[in-house]
Amino acid sequence: MKVTHVSIRPTESAERAGRPSLTPELLAATGARYSRNNEGLEAILSRIDPNNLDKSVDGIFRMIDYGHQSIADMAPVAMFIDGLTIWLAYLVWSQVPTAGGQESSTRYLKLGSADLPDGLELGIAPDLQSEWTILMDQALAAYERAYDLWDRFALENPDATRIPSALLSDPSERAQKQVARMRRNYAFDRARYFLPVALRTNMMLVMSARGWVQLAQWLLSHPLPEAQYLGSLIVSELGLSASRLLKHATAKSSTALGHGDEMEAAAQFEPSSELSLDVLPPTGVSDLAPSLKHHDNRYAYFGDNLRRTAVRVSWPKMAIAEIRDLNRHRTGSKYCPPKGLGFYGADEEIPAQLEELHELNSLGTSMTDRGSALLAEHNVAFPYFYLLGSQFTFEHTTTADKFIYEAELRTGTGAHFRYAKHLRDALQLWYEQFPTTKGLVLEGSGEPE
């Protein structure tokens, strides 16, 4: 695993315009000075010695505690994380919903054995090493078989892919390359459920030093060795740009105890069998349609009654493949006890001639059950036995405007077929409660990109 801090340079246009550029700590210190002095930016910057930036930080900001988290909020930091597992990337995203960033996508990339770390790196116990290695090999073989089956099916049944007929009939090289890409993505979307979450991925994040410190605390306090290692790498890299803001970047006993409580609760978790949608509008408000009258695209205006309406939606079973996407929505709180609840392998998409996929799904079910059994034994390495098709309960608490935006985005053009279904199901419950909003919510058809 590797973590790399990347500094942000001023643009040539900004330099030509004579605009200042500051290190992350100088930026935080300069902003903090505003709370204790109204002298303005130029007066503050006049105290900076370009030949001794570290001394300048102290000179500007002697009187305020550098460990204060509101100060760390003003120090932007970008890091690139290479070689963490898909599972750990999911956990990281769950802790940083407001961060900007990206992750390597299983919808557009083919993964394989070269992306699988050694089990010892992940903390797989010696007595489980052989079993884990065999299961990983079986899962990756199932992924290859599933991809080949779906790829062949897409070639033989172009209508099933929903690729526009105009593209299919266009003989130009450009059109045919686009068709090949869309057909490949169709197969990736359905085969990816057999990928182990122990495979390596890459991600990048941009957030404040405060966000990095809080993430480091959480990781360093986590029982997974991989999480602790990532936390230590983050602290090391953060020291390059915000060393004075690292005061709280350590393991916390309360967080470690909380991790233990959550693991115990997950082992005892009993899921609901029904999708639920709880909505709490403002007192006295029953019709939310007026809040959508100016809403002509998913980024457009939402009325204040929607913005004031609390929403909690809970899917009883969702594959981690889709949870990873919905987990990255930037509002509210997410709840996902990691107890496997069966396996999803695009069953409803399986035509008769692809009956072989049913056989592969049994492998996914047995691996999910194995992960859950290890959770019950409090073996911290239990997640590494799961696949992307392993299902969990997933709950999102947010506000109605953000829920509708998510539903419109995840059913729109390019939407993955499965999370489009999850959001359509939730919208049906929404329409039952607020029928006048049907037609005003811009629900999409999930057509291919």
Secondary structure, DSSP 8 states (H G I E B T S, - for coil): -EEEEE-----HHHHHTT-----HHHHHHHHHHTTT--S-HHHHHTT--TT-HHHHHHHH-TTS-TT-HHHHTT-EEEEEEEEEEHHHHHHHHHH-TT-EEEE--TTT----GGG---HHHHT--HHHHHHHHHHHHHHHHHHHHHHHHHHHHHHH-HHHHT--HHHHH--SHHHHHHHHHHHHHHHHHHHGGGSBTTSEEEEEEEEEHHHHHHHHHHHHTSS-HHHHHHHHHHHHHHHHHHGGG-TT-S--HHHHHHHHHHHHHHHH----SS-EEEEE--TT----GGGGTT--STTS---HHHHT-EEEEEEEEEEHHHHHHHTT--SSEEE-------B-SSGGG--GGGTHHHHHHHHHHHHHHHHHHHHHTT-TTGGGG-BTTBEEEEEEEEEHHHHHHHHHHTTSTT--HHHHHHHHHHHHHHHHH-GGGTTTS--------
